[in-house]
Amino acid sequence: MKFETVIGLEAHLQLKTATKIFCGCANRFGSQPNTNTCPVCLGLPGSLPVFNEQALEYAIRVGLALNCQINPVIKFDRKNYFYPDLPKGYQISQYDKPICSKGYLMVKAGGVEKKIGITRAHLEEDAGKLIHDKATNSSLADYNRTGTPLVEIVSEPDMRSPQEAYDYLTALKLTLEYLGVSDCDMEKGSLRCDANVSIREFGAAQFGTKTELKNMNSFKAVKSALEYEVNRHAQVILSGGKIVQETLLWNEEKGMTASMRGKEQAHDYRYFPDPDLVPFTVDAKIVADVKARMPELPKEKFQRFVDSHKLSDYDASVLVQDKKIADFFEACVRASNDPKKICNWIMSVLLKEINERKLSIERMTLTPENLAGLIKKVEEGVVSNLAGKDILGFMLDTGKSADALIAEKGLAQVSDDSALEGMLDEIFLAHADVVEQVKQGKQSAVGFLVGQAAAKRMLKAGH
């Protein structure tokens, strides 16, 4: 029996607003536990929520980027469940009137573009965080994260393999990074993902029983968890068993899923309109204003790099895959206006250097102006291409300009013929035996003489 995999994903995106979604507490990661809290986000009696306008704009921005319909009337609902990290006993979310719906994201999967539908993208508040202490066999609650604004992006069940799910998440994360609404840092929990997966016989119209996967802290983990669960579903069905609809936790160390609880349905949460938050009208002028200020998205930037900077499709796609690298490239172009050479240096030299040093592009000391200056020195013949690569390493170490390092380390190429001839005469006299080997056709001996010349230059420069 052959099965078809059906996957839908729920991505939870923390918005980087200055304050929380319904109160004035700082929306800041890394503070001491329970220091960014107030009666509103702790749900104390008599406190009233006030909607964050910036969160609304960011949600509209997300919806527009995902080709969603921005709904003219929205409301907030109470999603009722009891858990220690939820101090109110309910979560303020959106049920039947979300901010965004009926969108899609184009994803390149297996070299072919595929449209993945977006069911909805709605606003809600985040829950707190439980810290489990194995030493004392206890759990501690930190409510700093409670009330952090979230956009939950719910896909249609359009993905047919774990790899497609991985490709979708990669494309989604890149789009969200370009929007500037979140840092999308999975280690901090700024972007989290739950997955729903089922299998069915090929050609079947009805979906199989699904399970929900949680506790996946990377896209690689999402892919691995889905692969495991698809295989488990197939084994259960082939052995004559039935899949139980439940929520599962992914155990990264063991490489397997474990049951957490039965899968809830919408009625289990007893949604009802939040009486403290009236329905909101989203004026068309607000949507038009947000649309007019939308940043350039990855596909638009890719096309501009190809059209305006005359880059190949491959070069443009590599640069665009990291917004910070793409921004650095453009800053270099503004400094020297030689896009192709800058692209070559970034892709063949700079990325290799920062990967080996385990640096991120925003943490390195190299400025776009200094890289452009170094490339100019190489093109003018002031330094060789090989020396330029060494200088780039020094620039990353020190933050100094190419001019300063060339002067400091005596790396400028010698162009005086008489000076070069004198230096070579000294080397040939000192190593007459090696010269004789070269004359006899031993080409490997040339490298020794070249090394001696380089060493003599450095010695004369005082290094």
C-alpha positions as a Python dict, from the first residue, in 0.01 Angstrom:
ca = {
    (1, 'M'): (0, 0, 0),
    (2, 'K'): (138, 341, -96),
    (3, 'F'): (58, 645, 111),
    (4, 'E'): (43, 1019, 45),
    (5, 'T'): (169, 1250, 319),
    (6, 'V'): (-41, 1553, 417),
    (7, 'I'): (120, 1828, 626),
    (8, 'G'): (-2, 2162, 757),
    (9, 'L'): (207, 2397, 971),
    (10, 'E'): (132, 2656, 1237),
    (11, 'A'): (408, 2915, 1276),
    (12, 'H'): (405, 3142, 1581),
    (13, 'L'): (586, 3471, 1523),
    (14, 'Q'): (676, 3705, 1809),
    (15, 'L'): (648, 4067, 1697),
    (16, 'K'): (927, 4304, 1802),
    (17, 'T'): (708, 4583, 1933),
    (18, 'A'): (847, 4796, 2217),
    (19, 'T'): (567, 4690, 2450),
    (20, 'K'): (333, 4393, 2489),
    (21, 'I'): (12, 4354, 2292),
    (22, 'F'): (-237, 4464, 2558),
    (23, 'C'): (-29, 4651, 2819),
    (24, 'G'): (268, 4885, 2854),
    (25, 'C'): (519, 4628, 2984),
    (26, 'A'): (848, 4606, 2797),
    (27, 'N'): (859, 4341, 2525),
    (28, 'R'): (1218, 4243, 2593),
    (29, 'F'): (1400, 3909, 2593),
    (30, 'G'): (1654, 3815, 2861),
    (31, 'S'): (1528, 4021, 3157),
    (32, 'Q'): (1528, 3882, 3509),
    (33, 'P'): (1226, 3653, 3560),
    (34, 'N'): (894, 3824, 3631),
    (35, 'T'): (1030, 4179, 3603),
    (36, 'N'): (838, 4277, 3286),
    (37, 'T'): (490, 4219, 3427),
    (38, 'C'): (189, 4420, 3541),
    (39, 'P'): (-173, 4357, 3654),
    (40, 'V'): (-291, 4339, 3288),
    (41, 'C'): (-55, 4067, 3161),
    (42, 'L'): (-84, 3881, 3492),
    (43, 'G'): (-463, 3890, 3463),
    (44, 'L'): (-528, 4049, 3803),
    (45, 'P'): (-891, 4145, 3882),
    (46, 'G'): (-1002, 4484, 3753),
    (47, 'S'): (-724, 4522, 3494),
    (48, 'L'): (-824, 4605, 3136),
    (49, 'P'): (-635, 4535, 2812),
    (50, 'V'): (-559, 4807, 2554),
    (51, 'F'): (-470, 4698, 2197),
    (52, 'N'): (-118, 4784, 2071),
    (53, 'E'): (-144, 4981, 1744),
    (54, 'Q'): (206, 4879, 1630),
    (55, 'A'): (110, 4512, 1661),
    (56, 'L'): (-187, 4578, 1430),
    (57, 'E'): (40, 4739, 1167),
    (58, 'Y'): (292, 4454, 1186),
    (59, 'A'): (13, 4197, 1145),
    (60, 'I'): (-118, 4380, 838),
    (61, 'R'): (236, 4385, 698),
    (62, 'V'): (262, 4007, 746),
    (63, 'G'): (-76, 3956, 580),
    (64, 'L'): (15, 4166, 276),
    (65, 'A'): (346, 3981, 232),
    (66, 'L'): (154, 3650, 239),
    (67, 'N'): (-102, 3770, -18),
    (68, 'C'): (-380, 3758, 241),
    (69, 'Q'): (-712, 3933, 255),
    (70, 'I'): (-700, 4197, 532),
    (71, 'N'): (-1037, 4172, 701),
    (72, 'P'): (-1222, 4502, 762),
    (73, 'V'): (-1366, 4395, 1098),
    (74, 'I'): (-1170, 4194, 1354),
    (75, 'K'): (-1235, 4085, 1708),
    (76, 'F'): (-1053, 3915, 1992),
    (77, 'D'): (-1170, 3600, 2165),
    (78, 'R'): (-1085, 3419, 2484),
    (79, 'K'): (-930, 3076, 2429),
    (80, 'N'): (-988, 2893, 2755),
    (81, 'Y'): (-745, 2639, 2892),
    (82, 'F'): (-565, 2587, 3220),
    (83, 'Y'): (-188, 2564, 3240),
    (84, 'P'): (60, 2715, 3488),
    (85, 'D'): (218, 2945, 3226),
    (86, 'L'): (-121, 3109, 3155),
    (87, 'P'): (-203, 3325, 3458),
    (88, 'K'): (-548, 3439, 3341),
    (89, 'G'): (-672, 3085, 3267),
    (90, 'Y'): (-737, 3196, 2908),
    (91, 'Q'): (-542, 3335, 2615),
    (92, 'I'): (-660, 3638, 2419),
    (93, 'S'): (-660, 3522, 2057),
    (94, 'Q'): (-873, 3549, 1741),
    (95, 'Y'): (-1116, 3283, 1627),
    (96, 'D'): (-1376, 3358, 1361),
    (97, 'K'): (-1270, 3715, 1270),
    (98, 'P'): (-889, 3714, 1232),
    (99, 'I'): (-689, 4003, 1093),
    (100, 'C'): (-570, 3807, 783),
    (101, 'S'): (-711, 3516, 583),
    (102, 'K'): (-706, 3335, 245),
    (103, 'G'): (-345, 3396, 143),
    (104, 'Y'): (-59, 3198, -5),
    (105, 'L'): (319, 3175, -24),
    (106, 'M'): (509, 3064, -333),
    (107, 'V'): (775, 2812, -235),
    (108, 'K'): (1048, 2653, -445),
    (109, 'A'): (1027, 2283, -361),
    (110, 'G'): (1241, 2037, -556),
    (111, 'G'): (1334, 2309, -803),
    (112, 'V'): (968, 2380, -887),
    (113, 'E'): (756, 2665, -749),
    (114, 'K'): (452, 2555, -554),
    (115, 'K'): (172, 2760, -400),
    (116, 'I'): (118, 2684, -32),
    (117, 'G'): (-212, 2822, 92),
    (118, 'I'): (-237, 3032, 408),
    (119, 'T'): (-565, 2970, 591),
    (120, 'R'): (-526, 3260, 830),
    (121, 'A'): (-281, 3477, 1019),
    (122, 'H'): (-423, 3598, 1345),
    (123, 'L'): (-308, 3805, 1642),
    (124, 'E'): (-282, 3667, 1992),
    (125, 'E'): (-84, 3702, 2313),
    (126, 'D'): (196, 3464, 2408),
    (127, 'A'): (191, 3255, 2723),
    (128, 'G'): (459, 3254, 2991),
    (129, 'K'): (749, 3015, 3019),
    (130, 'L'): (797, 2721, 3255),
    (131, 'I'): (1148, 2641, 3372),
    (132, 'H'): (1185, 2281, 3483),
    (133, 'D'): (1441, 2217, 3757),
    (134, 'K'): (1539, 1848, 3758),
    (135, 'A'): (1752, 1890, 4071),
    (136, 'T'): (1453, 1984, 4284),
    (137, 'N'): (1192, 1806, 4070),
    (138, 'S'): (996, 2131, 4040),
    (139, 'S'): (888, 2385, 3781),
    (140, 'L'): (915, 2763, 3801),
    (141, 'A'): (699, 3010, 3608),
    (142, 'D'): (843, 3319, 3437),
    (143, 'Y'): (565, 3550, 3314),
    (144, 'N'): (787, 3800, 3131),
    (145, 'R'): (680, 3649, 2796),
    (146, 'T'): (310, 3661, 2889),
    (147, 'G'): (135, 3914, 2667),
    (148, 'T'): (407, 3928, 2401),
    (149, 'P'): (234, 3995, 2067),
    (150, 'L'): (217, 3695, 1834),
    (151, 'V'): (100, 3640, 1480),
    (152, 'E'): (4, 3277, 1427),
    (153, 'I'): (34, 3180, 1059),
    (154, 'V'): (-172, 2872, 977),
    (155, 'S'): (-104, 2702, 644),
    (156, 'E'): (-340, 2489, 441),
    (157, 'P'): (-253, 2115, 446),
    (158, 'D'): (-78, 2160, 110),
    (159, 'M'): (263, 2008, 185),
    (160, 'R'): (324, 1654, 70),
    (161, 'S'): (660, 1572, 227),
    (162, 'P'): (878, 1674, 523),
    (163, 'Q'): (1116, 1836, 273),
    (164, 'E'): (835, 2055, 139),
    (165, 'A'): (754, 2157, 495),
    (166, 'Y'): (1121, 2250, 546),
    (167, 'D'): (1124, 2450, 221),
    (168, 'Y'): (803, 2631, 321),
    (169, 'L'): (942, 2727, 661),
    (170, 'T'): (1267, 2850, 505),
    (171, 'A'): (1078, 3069, 257),
    (172, 'L'): (840, 3193, 528),
    (173, 'K'): (1123, 3287, 766),
    (174, 'L'): (1308, 3475, 491),
    (175, 'T'): (994, 3672, 403),
    (176, 'L'): (930, 3760, 768),
    (177, 'E'): (1292, 3873, 816),
    (178, 'Y'): (1263, 4110, 521),
    (179, 'L'): (946, 4258, 673),
    (180, 'G'): (1140, 4367, 982),
    (181, 'V'): (856, 4271, 1218),
    (182, 'S'): (1053, 4012, 1418),
    (183, 'D'): (1408, 3890, 1468),
    (184, 'C'): (1279, 3535, 1387),
    (185, 'D'): (1532, 3391, 1634),
    (186, 'M'): (1425, 3033, 1706),
    (187, 'E'): (1669, 3002, 1997),
    (188, 'K'): (1487, 3287, 2174),
    (189, 'G'): (1147, 3146, 2079),
    (190, 'S'): (1071, 3438, 1845),
    (191, 'L'): (966, 3189, 1577),
    (192, 'R'): (813, 2857, 1676),
    (193, 'C'): (637, 2591, 1475),
    (194, 'D'): (381, 2317, 1533),
    (195, 'A'): (308, 2060, 1264),
    (196, 'N'): (-3, 1859, 1179),
    (197, 'V'): (60, 1542, 982),
    (198, 'S'): (-146, 1256, 844),
    (199, 'I'): (-122, 1001, 565),
    (200, 'R'): (-376, 855, 325),
    (201, 'E'): (-380, 613, 33),
    (202, 'F'): (-289, 777, -296),
    (203, 'G'): (-605, 890, -471),
    (204, 'A'): (-813, 905, -151),
    (205, 'A'): (-1024, 1220, -113),
    (206, 'Q'): (-1053, 1214, 265),
    (207, 'F'): (-766, 1306, 494),
    (208, 'G'): (-633, 1051, 740),
    (209, 'T'): (-630, 1098, 1118),
    (210, 'K'): (-374, 1364, 1206),
    (211, 'T'): (-132, 1406, 1491),
    (212, 'E'): (16, 1737, 1607),
    (213, 'L'): (388, 1775, 1672),
    (214, 'K'): (530, 2024, 1923),
    (215, 'N'): (863, 2106, 2089),
    (216, 'M'): (1065, 2149, 1768),
    (217, 'N'): (1328, 2422, 1801),
    (218, 'S'): (1471, 2424, 1448),
    (219, 'F'): (1358, 2364, 1092),
    (220, 'K'): (1585, 2060, 1084),
    (221, 'A'): (1400, 1925, 1389),
    (222, 'V'): (1064, 1987, 1218),
    (223, 'K'): (1181, 1785, 917),
    (224, 'S'): (1319, 1502, 1132),
    (225, 'A'): (1007, 1487, 1349),
    (226, 'L'): (781, 1474, 1044),
    (227, 'E'): (989, 1199, 884),
    (228, 'Y'): (965, 992, 1200),
    (229, 'E'): (591, 1049, 1238),
    (230, 'V'): (510, 971, 872),
    (231, 'N'): (696, 642, 908),
    (232, 'R'): (519, 566, 1237),
    (233, 'H'): (176, 632, 1082),
    (234, 'A'): (253, 394, 795),
    (235, 'Q'): (373, 119, 1030),
    (236, 'V'): (62, 149, 1249),
    (237, 'I'): (-176, 133, 952),
    (238, 'L'): (7, -151, 779),
    (239, 'S'): (-2, -354, 1100),
    (240, 'G'): (-380, -314, 1117),
    (241, 'G'): (-388, -45, 1385),
    (242, 'K'): (-548, 299, 1389),
    (243, 'I'): (-387, 638, 1436),
    (244, 'V'): (-498, 818, 1753),
    (245, 'Q'): (-552, 1193, 1716),
    (246, 'E'): (-320, 1341, 1976),
    (247, 'T'): (-53, 1600, 2045),
    (248, 'L'): (302, 1464, 2049),
    (249, 'L'): (632, 1602, 2175),
    (250, 'W'): (948, 1558, 1969),
    (251, 'N'): (1243, 1418, 2164),
    (252, 'E'): (1553, 1542, 1982),
    (253, 'E'): (1795, 1321, 2177),
    (254, 'K'): (1602, 998, 2117),
    (255, 'G'): (1487, 1093, 1767),
    (256, 'M'): (1127, 995, 1837),
    (257, 'T'): (789, 1136, 1937),
    (258, 'A'): (608, 1083, 2267),
    (259, 'S'): (243, 1138, 2356),
    (260, 'M'): (166, 1464, 2540),
    (261, 'R'): (-217, 1479, 2543),
    (262, 'G'): (-525, 1417, 2331),
    (263, 'K'): (-559, 1661, 2042),
    (264, 'E'): (-801, 1942, 2122),
    (265, 'Q'): (-1076, 2063, 1889),
    (266, 'A'): (-1195, 2424, 1872),
    (267, 'H'): (-1494, 2350, 2097),
    (268, 'D'): (-1257, 2223, 2368),
    (269, 'Y'): (-1127, 2578, 2411),
    (270, 'R'): (-1478, 2725, 2456),
    (271, 'Y'): (-1399, 3035, 2249),
    (272, 'F'): (-1612, 3342, 2317),
    (273, 'P'): (-1567, 3714, 2237),
    (274, 'D'): (-1347, 3895, 2486),
    (275, 'P'): (-1584, 4135, 2666),
    (276, 'D'): (-1297, 4375, 2750),
    (277, 'L'): (-1200, 4429, 2384),
    (278, 'V'): (-1460, 4561, 2142),
    (279, 'P'): (-1451, 4457, 1772),
    (280, 'F'): (-1215, 4675, 1567),
    (281, 'T'): (-1270, 4826, 1225),
    (282, 'V'): (-957, 4815, 1009),
    (283, 'D'): (-994, 5118, 786),
    (284, 'A'): (-892, 5073, 422),
    (285, 'K'): (-673, 5384, 455),
    (286, 'I'): (-468, 5211, 727),
    (287, 'V'): (-411, 4908, 502),
    (288, 'A'): (-321, 5136, 207),
    (289, 'D'): (-73, 5327, 425),
    (290, 'V'): (95, 5007, 544),
    (291, 'K'): (107, 4879, 185),
    (292, 'A'): (274, 5200, 67),
    (293, 'R'): (548, 5157, 329),
    (294, 'M'): (608, 4785, 270),
    (295, 'P'): (978, 4695, 251),
    (296, 'E'): (1125, 4518, -48),
    (297, 'L'): (1060, 4143, -28),
    (298, 'P'): (1308, 3867, -128),
    (299, 'K'): (1167, 3801, -477),
    (300, 'E'): (1161, 4173, -556),
    (301, 'K'): (1519, 4216, -435),
    (302, 'F'): (1631, 3913, -636),
    (303, 'Q'): (1484, 4056, -957),
    (304, 'R'): (1639, 4397, -893),
    (305, 'F'): (1983, 4241, -835),
    (306, 'V'): (1952, 4061, -1169),
    (307, 'D'): (1813, 4360, -1361),
    (308, 'S'): (1999, 4654, -1207),
    (309, 'H'): (2325, 4497, -1088),
    (310, 'K'): (2351, 4244, -1375),
    (311, 'L'): (2412, 3952, -1140),
    (312, 'S'): (2347, 3594, -1244),
    (313, 'D'): (2037, 3421, -1107),
    (314, 'Y'): (2262, 3204, -888),
    (315, 'D'): (2461, 3496, -742),
    (316, 'A'): (2148, 3699, -676),
    (317, 'S'): (1972, 3406, -507),
    (318, 'V'): (2270, 3341, -274),
    (319, 'L'): (2289, 3706, -167),
    (320, 'V'): (1914, 3741, -117),
    (321, 'Q'): (1893, 3431, 108),
    (322, 'D'): (2037, 3637, 395),
    (323, 'K'): (1896, 3989, 429),
    (324, 'K'): (2198, 4114, 625),
    (325, 'I'): (2437, 3993, 354),
    (326, 'A'): (2217, 4145, 83),
    (327, 'D'): (2216, 4478, 270),
    (328, 'F'): (2596, 4463, 313),
    (329, 'F'): (2638, 4397, -60),
    (330, 'E'): (2426, 4699, -149),
    (331, 'A'): (2618, 4922, 92),
    (332, 'C'): (2942, 4811, -79),
    (333, 'V'): (2789, 4890, -420),
    (334, 'R'): (2701, 5240, -302),
    (335, 'A'): (3063, 5283, -197),
    (336, 'S'): (3225, 5165, -522),
    (337, 'N'): (2957, 5090, -785),
    (338, 'D'): (3116, 4766, -906),
    (339, 'P'): (2846, 4506, -825),
    (340, 'K'): (2998, 4202, -997),
    (341, 'K'): (3342, 4230, -835),
    (342, 'I'): (3187, 4300, -493),
    (343, 'C'): (2959, 3997, -533),
    (344, 'N'): (3258, 3777, -622),
    (345, 'W'): (3455, 3893, -317),
    (346, 'I'): (3162, 3847, -79),
    (347, 'M'): (3073, 3500, -207),
    (348, 'S'): (3419, 3356, -265),
    (349, 'V'): (3625, 3521, 11),
    (350, 'L'): (3422, 3705, 275),
    (351, 'L'): (3162, 3435, 345),
    (352, 'K'): (3439, 3175, 377),
    (353, 'E'): (3625, 3395, 626),
    (354, 'I'): (3325, 3472, 847),
    (355, 'N'): (3213, 3106, 844),
    (356, 'E'): (3558, 2990, 956),
    (357, 'R'): (3560, 3254, 1231),
    (358, 'K'): (3200, 3169, 1328),
    (359, 'L'): (3108, 3535, 1285),
    (360, 'S'): (2775, 3681, 1180),
    (361, 'I'): (2785, 3957, 922),
    (362, 'E'): (2645, 4215, 1164),
    (363, 'R'): (2908, 4136, 1429),
    (364, 'M'): (3216, 4168, 1208),
    (365, 'T'): (3433, 4481, 1222),
    (366, 'L'): (3463, 4508, 842),
    (367, 'T'): (3268, 4802, 697),
    (368, 'P'): (3127, 4813, 342),
    (369, 'E'): (3350, 5113, 268),
    (370, 'N'): (3662, 4925, 375),
    (371, 'L'): (3580, 4618, 165),
    (372, 'A'): (3513, 4840, -137),
    (373, 'G'): (3844, 5013, -72),
    (374, 'L'): (4032, 4684, -63),
    (375, 'I'): (3876, 4566, -390),
    (376, 'K'): (3981, 4895, -551),
    (377, 'K'): (4343, 4845, -437),
    (378, 'V'): (4347, 4496, -591),
    (379, 'E'): (4199, 4622, -918),
    (380, 'E'): (4453, 4907, -934),
    (381, 'G'): (4737, 4658, -887),
    (382, 'V'): (4852, 4813, -559),
    (383, 'V'): (4831, 4467, -403),
    (384, 'S'): (4797, 4124, -561),
    (385, 'N'): (4476, 3925, -542),
    (386, 'L'): (4647, 3681, -303),
    (387, 'A'): (4770, 3962, -78),
    (388, 'G'): (4421, 4113, -88),
    (389, 'K'): (4276, 3796, 64),
    (390, 'D'): (4534, 3816, 345),
    (391, 'I'): (4451, 4182, 400),
    (392, 'L'): (4081, 4095, 427),
    (393, 'G'): (4167, 3861, 715),
    (394, 'F'): (4361, 4140, 888),
    (395, 'M'): (4066, 4376, 833),
    (396, 'L'): (3831, 4131, 1003),
    (397, 'D'): (4076, 4100, 1293),
    (398, 'T'): (4142, 4472, 1342),
    (399, 'G'): (3869, 4675, 1171),
    (400, 'K'): (4140, 4880, 998),
    (401, 'S'): (4119, 5004, 639),
    (402, 'A'): (4308, 4849, 347),
    (403, 'D'): (4529, 5158, 313),
    (404, 'A'): (4634, 5141, 678),
    (405, 'L'): (4713, 4769, 665),
    (406, 'I'): (4902, 4787, 334),
    (407, 'A'): (5126, 5060, 476),
    (408, 'E'): (5161, 4892, 815),
    (409, 'K'): (5252, 4549, 679),
    (410, 'G'): (5440, 4657, 367),
    (411, 'L'): (5215, 4460, 137),
    (412, 'A'): (5215, 4692, -164),
    (413, 'Q'): (5343, 4527, -482),
    (414, 'V'): (5690, 4637, -592),
    (415, 'S'): (5668, 4791, -939),
    (416, 'D'): (6027, 4924, -966),
    (417, 'D'): (6202, 4687, -1210),
    (418, 'S'): (6554, 4761, -1081),
    (419, 'A'): (6448, 4699, -721),
    (420, 'L'): (6287, 4369, -819),
    (421, 'E'): (6593, 4260, -1017),
    (422, 'G'): (6825, 4339, -727),
    (423, 'M'): (6615, 4141, -483),
    (424, 'L'): (6595, 3842, -719),
    (425, 'D'): (6974, 3850, -781),
    (426, 'E'): (7030, 3820, -405),
    (427, 'I'): (6795, 3520, -383),
    (428, 'F'): (6948, 3345, -685),
    (429, 'L'): (7301, 3386, -546),
    (430, 'A'): (7201, 3260, -203),
    (431, 'H'): (7020, 2956, -346),
    (432, 'A'): (7222, 2865, -655),
    (433, 'D'): (7150, 2495, -605),
    (434, 'V'): (6773, 2553, -625),
    (435, 'V'): (6818, 2771, -935),
    (436, 'E'): (7009, 2483, -1096),
    (437, 'Q'): (6720, 2245, -1016),
    (438, 'V'): (6479, 2483, -1190),
    (439, 'K'): (6706, 2496, -1494),
    (440, 'Q'): (6700, 2117, -1506),
    (441, 'G'): (6321, 2124, -1526),
    (442, 'K'): (6221, 2072, -1162),
    (443, 'Q'): (5922, 2308, -1154),
    (444, 'S'): (5839, 2236, -789),
    (445, 'A'): (6157, 2421, -692),
    (446, 'V'): (6007, 2747, -825),
    (447, 'G'): (5773, 2761, -527),
    (448, 'F'): (6068, 2772, -288),
    (449, 'L'): (6216, 3074, -469),
    (450, 'V'): (5878, 3252, -471),
    (451, 'G'): (5850, 3192, -95),
    (452, 'Q'): (6198, 3339, -41),
    (453, 'A'): (6101, 3649, -237),
    (454, 'A'): (5787, 3697, -30),
    (455, 'A'): (5982, 3648, 294),
    (456, 'K'): (6246, 3902, 186),
    (457, 'R'): (5978, 4159, 110),
    (458, 'M'): (5823, 4114, 453),
    (459, 'L'): (6166, 4135, 617),
    (460, 'K'): (6248, 4460, 441),
    (461, 'A'): (5913, 4598, 554),
    (462, 'G'): (6013, 4524, 914),
    (463, 'H'): (5777, 4227, 977),
}
